[in-house]
Amino acid sequence: MKAIFSLRKHSYLKIVGTLLIAIALIAGVVGCEGEGEDEYTLTMTVNPAGGGTAMDVTDTSPYAEGEVISIKAVAAAGYQFVDWTDTGVAFDNPSAEETTFAMPARDITVTANFELAPLDHFKGYWVDPAGGPPGEIVSLQDQFGTFDAIVGSATMFCNPTEKMHGSVTTPIANPEAHLTIYDLLYEDEPVARRVEITNQFGTQNLTVYGPVKLAVPTQKVEAGSGLPCVDFEDLTVDTVYVVTDTFSDSGATMTVKEFQWSGGTWTSDGTATVDDEQQAGRTGLDINCNNVNINFDFGSSLNGLSLLYGEYGGNLNIDINGTFQNFENFADIDGLTIGGVDVALTDLGGGLGKLELDGVINSFDLGGQELWVDDICPTVPYEPPLLDHYLLYDVVESPPMEPITVVLNDQFEVEPDAQVLMPRFLANPVKKTHGDEVTDILDADRHLLFYEITTEEISVDVEAKNQFGDQDFVAYQSAFLAVPSEKVELPTPALNHFRGYWVDPVEGIADTLVLLEDQFHAGDPITATVMYEEWFFCNPAAKWFGEADGSPIWHPDHHLYIYGLDYAAPECWQVEVSNQFGGAQLLTVFGPVALAVPTQKEGHEPPIGLDHYLLYTVIDYGTSVNKGVYLGDQFFTPSQFAEVTVPAFFANPVQKTHDDVVTPIEHYNAHLVFYDLIIAGGWSTDFITVDNQFGTQEIVAYYPNGEDDGILAVPSAKLWWESSTCPL
């Protein structure tokens, strides 16, 4: 009997079969997804960007859970490795540059953390720079202020140095970081600051003044570094190369190519011959190009190159970055820009010359009919070291220190033993703006203190590259050791020294009444008349006993105009003072006789923070000072030599009331003693405009005339005082 299946039954089987296939496919998909969840992605990153590289040494990502992975960190120049981080990863040693970890059951990002390498010590050498000063205009901003300046001549070059002091050795952290130090020229008033400096030699309180120099991060290029010059000394004399031949010398590859004659026809029949005839002006071997071009390949792009040539007939070819030029003589391309590269020629006479190319060179061909070439020297690209610019200030006052013996091993490999003598410059990190290029501070807390060291005579040629271009130096004497230091700025003194000049009023104020209360008249102010008559105008002054023993101008806008006083009942006082001319100076004073008023001089800002002073004539002083000093102020720069003789006036800070305006005392303990001066020199005058609470005045200031040479006001401490009977 024949079996017949119904259509309905066939439909059921079809549905069941389809369902089974679908279940199998779903199971397969689920199985695939299960395998994917067992492998996870590893991403490597660095912090900060540019601090170095982070490498997956195992390098088979994605990884299964539990798989052990090797990683490695390599710090970039100027950085050092700190540690590895990733939330939840157990590194075998998170502080090691090379370490391992087990892969967790998730995608992860592992970060290699870097920080700036420690600031090096530097050994500074005096240099004779080849060529003139840079003359670049820069804007400089450090922790003391902002200065616009012109960069002058280079005076010093600094190598990083290893320092051994006692049993402690400080290695070089960044061997590529050097400094070139330039003089600075600017019109702003120098600033003076008191600072506390702490370094490996201890803590010192210093007075600094400036800025005087700019330290610029510099790449040092020594003989044999970078790409060497092609001098053909690796070749064999009389070897002949034809078109399509290649040969190598000094790490570069040369290819002989076709040459184009002056009429535009190309030839491949020429030769390049190695000879020893020195037709390019150098000793040893050179290349004779006879109707060929030579392509020079240094394996990378260049920032420029130079070569020596001897040109003795026929036309010439040059091709720079694919731009071809056919010309008759090298003089034809002098000053041109070919392929984006500037061309300059130096004629050395007799067919000899030097070709210099400045710009990025990706390809370079040169050839001729009777052309010899030698010493093809690539320009090493400038790679700025990771180092701050620094603004240097003179150390003008420092405590004495005993010489410290150190061993300094730097890259010049000169005599390492030295003695550290005394601090000479403080260096602040500085933000520099040069044209449109702004170089920010890397680390505002890293300072350098330059110490003088025992010197040695040397002669080392240095090629330096920095943001001002290429410069050649001859280092001739070691002079300084720069020591990484911490700086804390201290409060500046309230008072300058002041140099007083006799004045002749041209126009000014009428006599006026004032109410004055100083420490001699506390609680019992006096009424006096300010007299418009010949007295003194005082500039802030810098005073030096010796090279590093003195006081700078702390406040360049502080000036004093001294007016005579008419007071009905002057008195006498005894006062004991102490200052830089000695302690416990006993004075008998009479007065008051004059009032010193804070005054704005033309070209300067108002004198913020300067007190009024009430002056008393010194009528008895014991012994005179008779000490030589150097004085520099806004009338006399540089300084003048002067002899300080006898005390002339003692001055208390005073509260002044004038037209119901009360000007209180700001610095109760800041006193002045005025000493007479003797200054050898001529006599002259200066017309100036001054402005103070009494109005604007035109005056004539009298410079030294050998007799009444003015006065010097010295900040002083008042130890004690009492009322005294005036001598008859």
Long-range contacts (C-beta under 8 A, 24 or more apart in sequence): 38-64, 38-65, 39-63, 39-64, 40-64, 40-65, 40-103, 40-104, 40-105, 40-106, 40-107, 40-108, 41-107, 41-108, 42-69, 42-103, 42-107, 42-108, 42-110, 43-107, 43-108, 43-109, 43-110, 44-71, 44-109, 44-110, 44-112, 45-109, 45-110, 45-111, 45-112, 46-73, 46-111, 46-112, 46-113, 46-114, 47-111, 47-112, 47-113, 47-114, 48-114, 50-76, 51-75, 51-76, 51-79, 51-112, 51-113, 51-114, 51-115, 52-76, 52-79, 52-81, 52-112, 52-114, 53-112, 54-110, 54-111, 54-112, 57-98, 63-103, 64-103, 65-103, 65-104, 65-105, 66-102, 66-103, 67-102, 67-103, 68-100, 68-101, 68-102, 68-103, 69-100, 69-101, 69-102, 69-103, 70-98, 70-99, 70-100, 71-98, 71-99, 71-100, 71-101, 71-110, 71-112, 72-97, 72-98, 73-97, 73-98, 73-112, 73-114, 75-114, 75-117, 76-114, 76-386, 77-174, 77-176, 77-385, 77-386, 78-116, 78-117, 78-174, 78-176, 78-177, 78-385, 78-386, 78-387, 79-114, 79-115, 79-116, 79-117, 79-386, 80-114, 80-115, 80-116, 80-117, 80-118, 80-173, 81-112, 81-113, 81-114, 82-113, 82-114, 82-115, 83-113, 84-110, 84-111, 84-112, 84-113, 85-110, 85-111, 85-113, 86-110, 86-111, 116-386, 116-442, 116-443, 117-173, 117-174, 117-386, 118-173, 118-484, 119-173, 119-443, 119-446, 119-448, 119-484, 120-160, 120-161, 120-172, 120-173, 120-174, 120-177, 120-484, 121-160, 121-161, 121-162, 121-163, 121-170, 121-408, 121-481, 121-482, 121-483, 121-484, 122-158, 122-159, 122-160, 122-161, 122-178, 122-179, 122-448, 122-480, 122-481, 122-482, 123-158, 123-159, 123-161, 123-408, 123-410, 123-412, 123-478, 123-480, 123-481, 123-482, 124-156, 124-157, 124-158, 124-179, 124-181, 124-450, 124-478, 124-479, 124-480, 124-481, 124-482, 125-156, 125-157, 125-158, 125-159, 125-412, 125-458, 125-460, 125-475, 125-476, 125-477, 125-478, 125-479, 126-155, 126-156, 126-475, 126-476, 126-477, 126-479, 127-154, 127-155, 127-156, 127-157, 127-462, 127-473, 127-474, 127-475, 127-476, 128-473, 128-474, 128-476, 129-153, 129-154, 129-471, 129-472, 129-473, 130-471, 130-472, 130-473, 130-474, 131-471, 131-472, 133-182, 133-183, 134-182, 134-468, 134-469, 136-434, 136-468, 137-434, 138-214, 138-432, 138-433, 138-434, 139-432, 139-433, 140-211, 140-214, 140-389, 140-391, 140-430, 140-431, 140-432, 140-433, 141-430, 141-431, 141-433, 142-211, 142-391, 142-428, 142-429, 142-430, 142-431, 143-428, 143-444, 143-489, 144-191, 144-193, 144-211, 144-391, 144-393, 144-428, 145-191, 147-184, 147-186, 147-188, 147-211, 147-391, 148-186, 148-188, 149-184, 149-185, 149-186, 149-211, 149-214, 150-184, 150-185, 150-186, 151-182, 151-183, 151-184, 151-185, 151-214, 151-468, 152-182, 152-183, 152-184, 152-185, 153-182, 153-183, 154-180, 154-181, 154-182, 154-471, 154-473, 155-181, 155-182, 155-183, 155-213, 156-180, 156-181, 156-213, 156-479, 156-480, 157-181, 157-218, 157-462, 157-464, 157-473, 157-475, 158-215, 158-480, 158-482, 159-220, 159-410, 159-411, 159-412, 160-410, 160-411, 161-408, 161-409, 161-410, 161-481, 162-408, 162-409, 162-410, 163-406, 163-407, 163-408, 163-481, 163-483, 164-406, 164-407, 164-408, 164-409, 165-200, 165-201, 165-404, 165-405, 165-406, 165-407, 168-200, 170-200, 174-385, 174-386, 174-387, 175-411, 176-219, 176-383, 176-385, 177-217, 177-385, 177-386, 177-387, 178-217, 178-218, 178-219, 178-220, 178-385, 178-464, 179-215, 179-216, 179-217, 179-218, 179-387, 179-390, 179-482, 180-215, 180-216, 180-218, 180-464, 180-466, 180-471, 180-473, 181-213, 181-214, 181-215, 181-216, 181-392, 182-213, 182-214, 182-215, 182-216, 183-212, 183-213, 184-211, 184-212, 184-213, 184-214, 189-553, 189-556, 189-557, 190-552, 190-553, 190-556, 191-556, 192-396, 192-492, 192-552, 192-553, 192-554, 193-393, 193-489, 193-490, 193-492, 194-489, 194-490, 194-491, 194-492, 194-493, 195-426, 195-487, 195-488, 195-489, 195-490, 196-487, 196-488, 196-489, 196-490, 197-423, 197-426, 197-447, 197-449, 197-485, 197-486, 197-487, 198-485, 198-486, 198-488, 199-449, 199-483, 199-484, 199-485, 199-486, 200-483, 201-401, 201-404, 201-420, 201-451, 201-483, 204-398, 204-399, 204-401, 204-423, 205-398, 205-399, 205-490, 206-395, 206-397, 206-398, 206-423, 206-426, 207-395, 207-396, 207-397, 207-398, 207-551, 207-552, 208-393, 208-394, 208-395, 208-396, 208-426, 209-393, 209-394, 209-396, 209-542, 209-552, 209-553, 210-391, 210-392, 210-393, 210-394, 211-391, 211-392, 211-393, 212-392, 212-393, 212-394, 212-425, 213-391, 213-392, 213-425, 214-389, 214-390, 214-391, 214-392, 214-430, 214-432, 215-389, 215-390, 215-391, 215-392, 215-427, 215-448, 216-389, 216-466, 216-467, 216-468, 217-384, 217-385, 217-386, 217-387, 217-388, 217-389, 217-466, 218-385, 218-464, 218-465, 218-466, 219-382, 219-383, 219-384, 219-385, 219-464, 219-465, 219-466, 220-411, 220-462, 220-463, 220-464, 221-380, 221-463, 221-464, 221-465, 222-411, 222-462, 222-463, 223-461, 225-380, 226-378, 226-380, 227-251, 227-252, 227-298, 227-300, 227-302, 227-378, 227-380, 229-375, 229-376, 229-377, 229-378, 230-254, 230-296, 230-375, 230-376, 230-377, 231-282, 231-284, 231-285, 231-374, 231-375, 232-274, 232-284, 232-285, 232-286, 232-287, 232-374, 233-284, 233-285, 235-274, 235-285, 236-274, 237-274, 237-275, 237-276, 237-285, 238-273, 238-274, 238-275, 239-273, 239-274, 240-271, 240-272, 240-273, 240-274, 241-271, 241-272, 241-273, 242-270, 242-271, 242-272, 242-292, 243-268, 243-269, 243-270, 243-292, 245-272, 251-298, 251-299, 252-296, 252-297, 252-298, 252-299, 252-376, 253-297, 253-299, 254-294, 254-295, 254-296, 254-297, 255-294, 255-295, 255-297, 256-292, 256-293, 256-294, 257-292, 257-293, 257-294, 257-295, 257-365, 257-367, 258-292, 258-293, 259-289, 259-291, 259-292, 259-293, 259-317, 259-367, 259-368, 259-369, 260-317, 260-324, 260-326, 261-291, 261-315, 261-369, 262-314, 262-315, 262-326, 262-328, 264-326, 267-291, 270-367, 275-372, 277-372, 279-310, 279-312, 279-372, 280-308, 280-309, 280-310, 280-352, 280-372, 280-373, 280-374, 280-375, 281-308, 281-310, 281-348, 281-352, 281-374, 282-308, 282-374, 282-375, 284-374, 285-374, 286-310, 286-372, 286-373, 286-374, 287-372, 287-373, 287-374, 288-371, 288-372, 289-366, 289-367, 289-368, 289-369, 289-371, 289-372, 289-373, 290-369, 290-370, 291-367, 291-369, 292-367, 293-317, 293-319, 293-365, 293-366, 293-367, 294-365, 294-366, 294-367, 294-373, 295-363, 295-364, 295-365, 296-364, 296-365, 296-366, 296-376, 297-363, 298-378, 301-360, 301-361, 301-362, 302-360, 302-361, 302-364, 302-378, 302-379, 302-381, 303-358, 303-359, 303-360, 303-361, 303-379, 303-380, 303-381, 303-382, 304-341, 304-356, 304-357, 304-358, 304-359, 304-361, 304-378, 304-379, 305-356, 305-357, 305-361, 305-364, 305-376, 305-377, 305-378, 305-379, 306-354, 306-355, 306-356, 306-357, 306-375, 306-376, 306-377, 306-379, 307-354, 307-355, 307-366, 307-373, 307-374, 307-375, 307-376, 307-377, 308-352, 308-353, 308-354, 308-355, 308-373, 308-374, 308-375, 309-352, 309-353, 309-354, 309-355, 309-371, 309-372, 309-373, 309-374, 310-351, 310-352, 310-371, 310-372, 310-373, 311-351, 311-353, 311-368, 311-370, 311-371, 312-351, 312-370, 312-371, 312-372, 313-369, 313-370, 314-368, 314-369, 314-370, 314-371, 315-368, 315-369, 316-366, 316-367, 316-368, 316-369, 316-371, 317-365, 317-366, 317-367, 317-368, 318-365, 318-366, 319-363, 319-364, 319-365, 319-366, 320-357, 320-361, 320-363, 320-364, 321-360, 321-361, 321-362, 321-363, 322-363, 330-355, 379-470, 380-465, 382-465, 382-466, 384-466, 384-467, 386-442, 387-442, 388-429, 388-430, 388-441, 388-442, 388-443, 388-446, 389-429, 389-430, 389-431, 389-432, 389-439, 390-427, 390-428, 390-429, 390-430, 390-448, 391-427, 391-428, 391-429, 391-430, 392-425, 392-426, 392-427, 392-450, 393-425, 393-426, 393-427, 393-428, 394-424, 394-425, 395-422, 395-423, 395-424, 395-425, 395-426, 395-548, 396-544, 396-548, 396-550, 396-551, 396-552, 397-548, 397-549, 397-550, 397-551, 397-552, 398-422, 398-423, 398-548, 406-453, 406-481, 408-453, 408-481, 412-458, 412-460, 412-475, 414-456, 414-458, 414-460, 414-478, 415-456, 415-478, 418-453, 418-454, 418-478, 418-481, 419-453, 419-454, 420-451, 420-452, 420-453, 420-481, 421-451, 421-452, 421-453, 421-454, 422-451, 422-452, 422-548, 423-449, 423-450, 423-451, 423-452, 424-450, 424-451, 424-452, 424-480, 425-449, 425-450, 425-480, 426-450, 426-487, 427-482, 428-487, 434-467, 437-467, 439-467, 445-486, 446-484, 447-484, 447-485, 447-486, 447-487, 448-482, 448-483, 448-484, 448-485, 449-482, 449-483, 449-485, 450-480, 450-481, 450-482, 450-483, 451-480, 451-481, 451-482, 451-483, 452-479, 452-480, 453-478, 453-479, 453-480, 453-481, 455-479, 492-554, 492-555, 493-554, 493-670, 493-715, 494-609, 494-611, 494-666, 494-667, 494-670, 494-715, 495-554, 495-667, 495-670, 495-672, 495-715, 496-540, 496-541, 496-551, 496-553, 496-554, 496-555, 496-558, 496-715, 497-540, 497-541, 497-542, 497-543, 497-551, 497-553, 497-631, 497-712, 497-713, 497-714, 497-715, 498-538, 498-539, 498-540, 498-541, 498-558, 498-560, 498-672, 498-712, 498-713, 499-538, 499-539, 499-541, 499-631, 499-633, 499-635, 499-677, 499-710, 499-711, 499-712, 499-713, 500-536, 500-537, 500-538, 500-560, 500-562, 500-674, 500-710, 500-711, 500-712, 500-713, 501-536, 501-537, 501-538, 501-539, 501-635, 501-701, 501-702, 501-703, 501-710, 502-534, 502-535, 502-536, 502-701, 502-702, 502-708, 502-710, 503-534, 503-535, 503-536, 503-537, 503-561, 503-699, 503-700, 503-701, 503-702, 504-534, 504-699, 504-700, 504-702, 505-532, 505-533, 505-534, 505-697, 505-698, 505-699, 506-687, 506-697, 506-698, 506-699, 506-700, 507-697, 507-698, 508-532, 508-694, 508-695, 508-697, 508-698, 508-699, 509-694, 509-695, 509-697, 511-566, 512-658, 512-694, 513-658, 514-595, 514-656, 514-657, 514-658, 515-656, 515-657, 515-658, 516-592, 516-595, 516-614, 516-654, 516-655, 516-656, 516-657, 517-654, 517-655, 518-592, 518-614, 518-652, 518-653, 518-654, 518-655, 519-652, 519-653, 519-668, 519-718, 519-721, 520-571, 520-573, 520-614, 520-616, 520-652, 520-721, 520-723, 525-655, 525-657, 526-567, 526-569, 526-592, 528-565, 528-566, 528-567, 528-592, 528-595, 529-565, 529-566, 529-567, 530-563, 530-564, 530-565, 530-595, 530-694, 531-563, 531-564, 531-565, 531-566, 532-563, 533-563, 533-564, 535-561, 535-562, 535-563, 535-564, 535-594, 536-560, 536-561, 536-562, 536-710, 536-711, 537-561, 537-562, 537-599, 537-688, 537-690, 537-699, 537-701, 538-562, 538-596, 538-713, 539-601, 539-633, 539-634, 539-635, 540-633, 540-634, 541-631, 541-632, 541-633, 541-712, 542-631, 542-632, 542-633, 542-639, 543-580, 543-629, 543-630, 543-631, 543-712, 543-714, 544-629, 544-630, 544-632, 544-639, 545-580, 545-627, 545-629, 545-630, 550-629, 550-630, 551-580, 551-715, 553-632, 553-633, 555-607, 555-609, 555-610, 556-604, 556-634, 557-600, 557-604, 557-605, 557-606, 557-607, 557-608, 558-598, 558-607, 558-609, 558-610, 559-598, 559-599, 559-600, 559-601, 559-604, 559-607, 559-690, 560-596, 560-597, 560-598, 560-599, 560-610, 560-613, 560-713, 561-596, 561-597, 561-599, 561-690, 561-692, 561-697, 562-594, 562-595, 562-596, 562-597, 562-615, 563-594, 563-595, 563-597, 563-694, 564-593, 564-594, 565-591, 565-592, 565-593, 565-594, 565-595, 567-591, 567-592, 567-593, 571-723, 571-726, 572-619, 572-723, 572-724, 572-725, 572-726, 572-727, 573-616, 573-721, 573-722, 573-723, 573-724, 574-721, 574-722, 574-724, 575-650, 575-718, 575-720, 575-721, 576-718, 576-719, 576-720, 576-721, 577-650, 577-671, 577-673, 577-716, 577-717, 577-718, 577-719, 578-716, 578-717, 578-719, 579-673, 579-714, 579-715, 579-716, 579-717, 580-714, 581-625, 581-627, 581-644, 581-675, 581-714, 582-625, 584-719, 585-621, 585-622, 585-647, 585-673, 586-621, 586-622, 587-618, 587-620, 587-621, 587-622, 587-647, 587-650, 587-673, 588-618, 588-619, 588-620, 588-621, 588-724, 588-727, 589-616, 589-617, 589-618, 589-619, 589-649, 589-650, 590-616, 590-617, 590-619, 590-726, 591-615, 591-616, 591-617, 592-616, 593-617, 593-649, 594-649, 595-654, 595-656, 596-651, 596-672, 597-656, 597-692, 597-693, 597-694, 598-692, 599-690, 599-691, 599-692, 600-690, 600-691, 600-692, 601-634, 601-688, 601-689, 601-690, 602-688, 602-689, 602-690, 609-666, 609-667, 610-666, 611-653, 611-654, 611-665, 611-666, 611-667, 611-670, 612-653, 612-654, 612-655, 612-656, 612-663, 612-665, 613-651, 613-652, 613-653, 613-654, 613-672, 614-651, 614-652, 614-653, 614-654, 615-649, 615-650, 615-651, 615-674, 616-649, 616-650, 616-651, 616-652, 617-648, 617-649, 618-646, 618-647, 618-648, 618-649, 618-650, 619-726, 619-727, 620-727, 621-646, 621-647, 625-675, 629-712, 631-677, 631-712, 635-686, 635-701, 635-703, 640-679, 640-681, 640-704, 641-679, 641-680, 642-677, 642-678, 642-679, 642-709, 642-712, 643-677, 643-678, 643-679, 644-675, 644-676, 644-677, 644-712, 645-675, 645-676, 645-677, 645-678, 646-675, 646-676, 647-673, 647-674, 647-675, 647-676, 648-674, 648-675, 648-676, 648-711, 649-673, 649-674, 649-711, 650-674, 651-713, 652-718, 656-693, 658-693, 658-694, 661-693, 663-693, 669-717, 669-718, 670-715, 671-715, 671-716, 671-717, 671-718, 672-713, 672-714, 672-715, 672-716, 673-713, 673-714, 673-716, 674-711, 674-712, 674-713, 674-714, 675-711, 675-712, 675-713, 675-714, 676-709, 676-711, 677-704, 677-709, 677-710, 677-711, 677-712, 678-706, 678-709, 679-704, 679-706, 679-709, 679-710, 680-704, 680-706, 681-706
